């Protein structure tokens, strides 16, 4: 739907406890790899994942934010990478919602997707993650760098905006003090990119998944693909059911995936496999035992 906003990498079933409510007027629930969490260790390779792609840079009040994005072509269901930085060139200390590394719960810097049109895409691997409220301090002279993996979820003309959520102190009418969220000096002035996303997957940009009889999945992908996967496994437990989701997009070191353990029976294993620049492929493996 045109005008629809998505926080890339952040999963719709993520739940968080907000310590700043009810006075919070603007809270950024940034994910991931999206929701998602991003990729452990990806911060060191973010430049490689986004080399040759578009970028944007904004300086406001002595703070500098940058957004570097994967090179095209861009198409629906593609897994892409965004490298985001925030530098404090002031003599002041700032507090932000979230932590300065990629994660599905409370990522300090995230990329917002807006605009686009149908057809749309949602990663089929649904996960439920309960997240506490977290905050982090950016000291003078310090730089945060976060690399986030995320799917392209809308086709047509889209806008990508890197954002952070400042936490500031305020005083209520009765004289009491509280903390609230703010856009800070970047209000209406974030690093922004405009891209065109094709609804069609180009030839040669797909990943094939083949289920094996031994609760494993074999991956067939181009040799250049740098593979990551997302999973959720549920099973009947006593009482109720158990769920073991992956915390984020995880790097794949083998061409065969094994079903994660779940403390119960009748397991349902959902999985998605992607690589930056390639379409995400997903499947479900159900066990009756």
C-alpha positions as CSV (number, residue, x, y, z in Angstrom):
1,X,0.0,0.0,0.0
2,X,1.4,3.4,-1.0
3,X,2.6,5.3,2.0
4,X,3.0,2.3,4.2
5,X,5.9,2.4,6.6
6,X,8.0,-0.5,7.6
7,X,11.0,-0.6,9.9
8,X,13.2,-3.0,8.1
9,X,14.4,-6.0,9.9
10,X,12.0,-5.6,12.8
11,X,9.5,-8.4,13.1
12,X,5.8,-7.7,13.8
13,X,5.7,-10.3,16.6
14,X,8.4,-8.7,18.6
15,X,7.1,-7.5,22.0
16,X,9.0,-5.0,24.2
17,X,8.7,-3.5,27.6
18,X,9.0,0.3,27.4
19,X,10.4,2.0,30.5
20,X,9.8,5.5,29.2
21,X,6.0,5.3,28.7
22,X,3.5,6.9,29.1
23,X,5.3,10.2,28.3
24,X,7.1,8.7,25.2
25,X,5.9,10.5,22.1
26,X,8.3,9.0,19.6
27,X,9.9,5.6,20.2
28,X,12.0,3.9,17.5
29,X,11.6,0.1,17.7
30,X,14.4,-0.7,15.2
31,X,15.4,-4.2,14.0
32,X,16.2,-6.7,12.6
33,X,18.1,-8.4,10.0
34,X,14.1,-7.1,11.4
35,X,13.4,-7.8,12.2
36,X,14.8,-8.3,12.9
37,X,18.3,-8.5,14.5
38,X,21.1,-7.9,12.2
39,X,24.1,-10.1,11.6
40,X,26.5,-11.0,14.4
41,X,30.0,-9.9,13.3
42,X,28.5,-8.1,10.2
43,X,29.6,-4.7,11.5
44,X,33.2,-5.6,10.4
45,X,32.0,-6.5,6.9
46,X,29.3,-3.9,6.4
47,X,31.5,-1.8,4.0
48,X,32.0,-4.9,1.8
49,X,28.2,-5.6,1.7
50,X,27.4,-2.0,0.7
51,X,30.4,-1.2,-1.5
52,X,29.3,0.5,-4.7
53,X,25.8,1.2,-3.4
54,X,24.0,4.5,-2.8
55,X,24.8,6.5,0.4
56,X,23.5,9.5,2.3
57,X,25.1,11.7,5.0
58,X,23.6,14.3,7.3
59,X,25.3,16.5,9.9
60,X,23.2,18.3,12.6
61,X,24.3,19.9,15.8
62,X,27.7,18.3,15.7
63,X,26.3,14.8,15.2
64,X,26.9,13.0,11.9
65,X,24.7,10.1,10.5
66,X,25.4,8.1,7.4
67,X,23.5,5.4,5.5
68,X,25.2,3.1,3.0
69,X,23.1,0.7,1.1
70,X,23.6,-2.5,-1.0
71,X,24.1,-1.9,-4.7
72,X,21.3,-2.8,-7.1
73,X,19.4,-4.3,-8.8
74,X,16.6,-4.0,-6.3
75,X,13.7,-6.4,-6.4
76,X,10.9,-7.6,-4.1
77,X,11.9,-10.2,-1.5
78,X,15.6,-9.3,-1.9
79,X,17.8,-9.5,1.2
80,X,19.8,-6.3,1.4
81,X,22.3,-4.7,3.7
82,X,22.4,-1.2,5.3
83,X,25.4,0.1,7.1
84,X,24.5,3.0,9.4
85,X,26.9,5.2,11.5
86,X,26.4,7.8,14.1
87,X,29.3,10.0,15.2
88,X,29.4,12.4,18.1
89,X,31.6,15.4,17.2
90,X,30.4,17.5,20.1
91,X,31.5,17.8,23.7
92,X,28.2,16.5,25.0
93,X,26.9,13.1,25.9
94,X,23.7,11.7,24.3
95,X,21.5,8.9,25.4
96,X,19.5,6.8,22.8
97,X,17.0,4.1,22.9
98,X,18.5,0.7,22.0
99,X,22.0,-0.7,21.9
100,X,24.7,0.1,19.3
101,X,24.8,-3.3,17.6
102,X,22.4,-5.1,15.2
103,X,19.6,-6.9,17.0
104,X,15.9,-7.7,16.7
105,X,14.9,-6.1,20.0
106,X,16.3,-2.6,20.4
107,X,18.8,-1.5,17.8
108,X,19.9,2.0,18.3
109,X,20.1,3.0,14.6
110,X,17.6,1.6,12.1
111,X,16.4,2.1,8.6
112,X,12.7,2.9,7.9
113,X,11.1,1.9,4.5
114,X,8.2,4.0,3.4
115,X,6.2,4.3,0.2
116,X,6.1,1.6,-2.4
117,X,3.0,-0.3,-3.7
118,X,1.7,-3.8,-4.2
119,X,2.8,-6.4,-4.6
120,X,4.4,-6.5,-1.2
121,X,6.5,-9.2,0.6
122,X,6.6,-10.5,4.2
123,X,9.2,-13.0,5.3
124,X,7.2,-16.2,6.0
125,X,9.3,-17.2,9.0
126,X,7.3,-15.7,11.8
127,X,9.0,-15.4,15.2
128,X,8.0,-14.2,18.7
129,X,10.7,-12.4,20.7
130,X,10.0,-10.6,24.0
131,X,12.3,-7.6,24.4
132,X,13.2,-5.4,27.4
133,X,13.7,-1.7,27.1
134,X,17.4,-0.8,26.6
135,X,19.3,2.5,26.3
136,X,22.9,3.4,25.4
137,X,25.2,6.4,25.8
138,X,27.1,8.0,22.9
139,X,30.2,9.8,24.3
140,X,32.0,12.7,22.7
141,X,34.3,11.5,19.9
142,X,32.6,8.1,19.7
143,X,31.1,6.5,16.5
144,X,28.6,3.7,16.4
145,X,28.4,1.5,13.3
146,X,25.6,-1.0,12.7
147,X,25.1,-3.3,9.7
148,X,21.6,-4.6,9.3
149,X,20.3,-7.3,7.0
150,X,16.7,-6.7,5.9
151,X,14.2,-7.7,3.2
152,X,12.8,-5.4,0.6
153,X,9.1,-5.5,1.4
154,X,7.4,-3.2,-1.1
155,X,7.8,-2.7,-4.9
156,X,7.9,0.6,-6.8
157,X,9.3,3.8,-5.6
158,X,10.5,3.5,-1.9
159,X,12.2,5.8,0.5
160,X,14.8,4.5,3.0
161,X,15.5,6.7,6.1
162,X,18.1,6.0,8.8
163,X,16.8,7.1,12.2
164,X,17.7,7.0,15.9
165,X,15.6,7.7,19.0
166,X,17.1,10.3,21.5
167,X,16.1,10.0,25.2
168,X,15.8,13.4,26.8
169,X,14.8,14.6,30.3
170,X,11.6,16.7,30.6
171,X,9.6,18.4,33.4
172,X,5.9,17.8,33.8
173,X,3.4,20.5,34.8
174,X,3.5,19.3,38.4
175,X,7.2,19.8,38.5
176,X,8.1,16.0,38.3
177,X,10.8,14.9,36.0
178,X,10.6,12.1,33.4
179,X,12.3,10.8,30.3
180,X,10.8,11.0,26.9
181,X,11.9,10.3,23.3
182,X,13.0,12.9,20.8
183,X,14.2,13.2,17.2
184,X,16.9,15.6,18.4
185,X,18.7,17.8,15.9
186,X,17.8,15.3,13.1
187,X,14.1,16.1,13.2
188,X,12.8,16.0,9.6
189,X,16.5,15.8,8.5
190,X,17.5,12.2,8.4
191,X,19.9,10.4,5.9
192,X,17.5,9.4,3.1
193,X,17.7,7.3,-0.1
194,X,15.2,6.9,-2.9
195,X,15.1,3.6,-4.8
196,X,13.0,1.8,-7.3
197,X,12.1,-1.8,-6.5
198,X,11.1,-4.3,-9.2
199,X,8.2,-6.7,-8.4
200,X,10.1,-9.4,-10.4
201,X,13.1,-11.4,-9.3
202,X,15.8,-11.3,-12.0
203,X,17.1,-14.6,-13.4
204,X,20.0,-16.0,-11.4
205,X,19.2,-14.2,-8.2
206,X,17.3,-17.1,-6.5
207,X,18.2,-19.7,-3.8
208,X,16.7,-23.2,-3.9
209,X,15.9,-25.2,-0.7
210,X,15.5,-29.0,-0.8
211,X,14.1,-30.8,2.2
212,X,15.9,-34.1,3.1
213,X,14.2,-37.0,4.9
214,X,16.5,-36.7,7.9
215,X,15.1,-33.3,9.1
216,X,17.7,-31.3,7.1
217,X,17.5,-28.9,4.3
218,X,20.0,-28.6,1.5
219,X,20.8,-25.2,0.0
220,X,21.5,-24.7,-3.7
221,X,22.8,-21.2,-4.3
222,X,25.2,-19.3,-6.6
223,X,28.8,-19.6,-5.4
224,X,29.0,-15.8,-4.9
225,X,26.0,-15.8,-2.5
226,X,27.0,-15.0,1.1
227,X,24.3,-17.0,2.9
228,X,22.3,-16.2,6.1
229,X,19.3,-17.8,7.6
230,X,16.4,-17.1,10.0
231,X,14.4,-19.8,11.7
232,X,11.7,-20.5,14.2
233,X,10.9,-23.9,15.7
234,X,7.9,-24.7,17.9
235,X,6.8,-27.9,19.6
236,X,4.2,-29.2,22.1
237,X,5.5,-29.0,25.6
238,X,4.1,-29.7,29.0
239,X,2.3,-27.4,29.6
240,X,1.5,-25.5,26.5
241,X,4.1,-25.2,23.7
242,X,7.7,-24.1,23.4
243,X,9.2,-21.8,20.8
244,X,12.9,-21.5,19.9
245,X,13.5,-18.6,17.4
246,X,16.8,-17.5,16.0
247,X,17.8,-14.2,17.4
248,X,18.5,-12.7,14.0
249,X,19.8,-13.5,10.5
250,X,22.6,-16.0,11.2
251,X,25.6,-16.7,8.9
252,X,25.5,-20.1,7.3
253,X,28.7,-22.2,7.3
254,X,27.4,-25.3,5.6
255,X,25.2,-26.0,2.6
256,X,22.9,-28.2,4.7
257,X,20.7,-26.9,7.6
258,X,19.8,-29.1,10.5
259,X,16.5,-28.7,12.4
260,X,17.1,-26.9,15.7
261,X,16.2,-28.7,18.9
262,X,12.9,-28.0,20.7
263,X,12.1,-29.4,24.2
264,X,8.9,-31.2,23.1
265,X,7.3,-33.2,20.3
266,X,5.4,-32.5,17.1
267,X,7.9,-29.9,16.0
268,X,7.2,-27.3,13.3
269,X,10.4,-25.8,11.9
270,X,10.1,-22.7,9.7
271,X,13.1,-21.3,8.0
272,X,14.2,-18.6,5.6
273,X,17.5,-18.4,3.7
274,X,18.9,-15.3,2.0
275,X,22.0,-13.6,0.8
276,X,22.6,-9.9,0.2
277,X,21.6,-9.2,-3.3
278,X,19.5,-12.4,-3.7
279,X,15.8,-13.3,-3.1
280,X,14.8,-14.9,0.2
281,X,13.6,-18.5,0.0
282,X,11.6,-20.1,2.8
283,X,10.1,-23.4,3.9
284,X,8.5,-25.4,6.7
285,X,9.4,-28.8,8.1
286,X,6.8,-30.5,10.3
287,X,7.4,-33.5,12.4
288,X,4.7,-35.8,13.8
289,X,7.0,-37.4,16.3
